[in-house]
Amino acid sequence: MDAQTFKVRNKDGNIVEAELLERTTFNGKDIAFYSIDGNNDMVDIYASYIVKDNEGYETLQDITDEETLIWAVDYINELAEMGE
């Protein structure tokens, strides 16, 4: 199966390609885990809420609540361990 890719704006404001690693739910909210190519042949893994905009398109939104952030970091660590 081909990987699902999409465009995101990175922290520097550039549009880059991201690859969806996993989509799941936590506390009733949809969450996407995705990777972006980093430096030195590494990838950076991110987590964001998946929300629908006014036109019904799915968009990503920063995770802001502490409980979800802690859970997401633990989940990312698990994903990284599986990829080693």
Buried (B, 14 or more C-beta within 10 A) or exposed (E): EEEEEEEBEEEEEEEEEBBEBEEEEBEEBBBBBBBBEEEEEEBBBBBBBBEEEEEEEEEBEEBEEEEBEEBBEEBBEEBEEEEE
